[in-house]
Amino acid sequence: ATPSRAYAAAEELVATAEAEARALTEDGNEVETEELRTALGAGGTGKGTAGTMRGAAGALKDLERRQKSRQTRASRDALDRALIDLATYFRDALLVSSGAADVAANHPDMRDKVSAMAAHASPAALLRCIEAVLQCREALATNVKPKFAVDAMVGTIGQALRS
């Protein structure tokens, strides 16, 4: 793949992880927010209900903060699953490249692509690719923005596969 296609795929990976996280958390967030608003007196018609909602703004902000944190965690978890999948793809190619026929592949459904990667790249290059994926996971664990971590990984993998 060309560098531009690789970076576009990286952006799509991050966007897909974020969309998956939104889909997982969005409905629950709306229900949770509405339940809190109701518990705090939203929609009430009695005397003093407007003052109650003004005082509840802090509780709503706190809920929004927790929801955003949950969504970020879900997004990073989805991205991490994809990165583990990518690392095992390179692992399978490394096994084929090294001639380890007696070890079970993690991606038997991608045998042709794994074989092509193994034929294209040396074991040392494949090991550098695995290391790049692991470094990306470490960067994400230390709160590096996903786009930057994945872009750095793509650059490292591209360099490893060109050498």
Secondary structure, DSSP 8 states (H G I E B T S, - for coil): --HHHHHHHHHHHHHHHHHHHHHHHHHHHHHHHHHHHHHTTTT--STTHHHHHHHTHHHHHHHHHHHHHHHHHHHHHHHHHHHHHHHHHHHHHHHHHHT-TTS--S-GGGHHHHHHHHHHS-HHHHHHHHHHHHHHHHHHHTT--HHHHHHHHHHHHHHHHH-
